Amino acid sequence: MKNINESTIFSRRSIRSFIKEKKVEQEKIDILLRAAMQAPSACNKQPWEFLVLDDEEIIDSIAPIDRHYVLASLAPLVIIVLGNEKTTYRGENGLAWYPQDLSASIQNILLQAAELGLGSVWIGTYPDEKRIQGLKKHFNMPENITPFAVIAIGYSKDKHKFIDRFDNSKIHYNKY
């Protein structure tokens, strides 16, 4: 068995410093998207879509939408994870379950990126209406598509390393 500090899930970190000149290979992009689509989803509806940005000018063009997106302009690759309102599972109450589905998909991207030797960072979009509408307008997205997250990806200037975040005080057995 691997030591936990050698495991991808324990060494993955949010990376905000990329070697912008070093492009992410198409093969690795394909693997990231395949990993994203392996995520579980409510009733297997798979309500995700992905907008892949690998053109520097297009990546830079999202920075004015929100100050947090400036971080994306530091990376050579950006994947915008999108929720499709038409394909999401809706329970008896009619609520869309895509936030859970897309979060699982994003976690798969982040873990797979680390496994491939890439750095990544999840830049929140949903539920911030300003960010959602800014991206929708910028990319002329249809009404049923909701930008959920922006993920900046690239070769990291920093090395992934294990930082123990275990906190026993947050664990409750059989009662709170």
C-alpha positions, 0 to 999 in steps of 0.5 A: 500500500502507498504511503498517503503522502504519495497518493494523488488525492493527498498531494493534490493542491490548488495551483495558482502559478503556471508555466504559461509557455508550456502547453498542455498536450491534447492527449492530456486534455482528452484524459482530463475530459474523460475523467470528468465524464466518469463522475457519478451523476444523479440518475446517470443524467450526466448534465455536464458540458465543457468549454475548453479554452486553449487560445491565449487571447480567449483565455485572457478575454474572460479576466474582465468578467470577474477579478477572480478570472484573472487567475485563469489568464495565468494558465495555458488551459482553461476548462469551463464546466457547464451545467445543462438544465435540459439534461439534469435530473430533477427530483419530485420537487423539481430542483436541478441536481447538477451542482452535485454532479458537476462538483464530482466531475470537477473533482475528477478533473482536479485529481486527474490533473495532479495524476498527469503532473499538471497543476489546477485550481477551481475558480468558483462561478456558481452560484454567483449570478454576476459570474454566471451571466458574465460568462453566458453573455461573453460566450453567447451561451444558450439559456439552458446552459449554466457556467458552473466553474472555471478550472485553470490548468497547466504545468505548475511552477510549484511541486505538489506536496502532502499537507495533512489536513486531517482534523479529528474534531470534525468527526462524529460517530453515531451522534453529534 
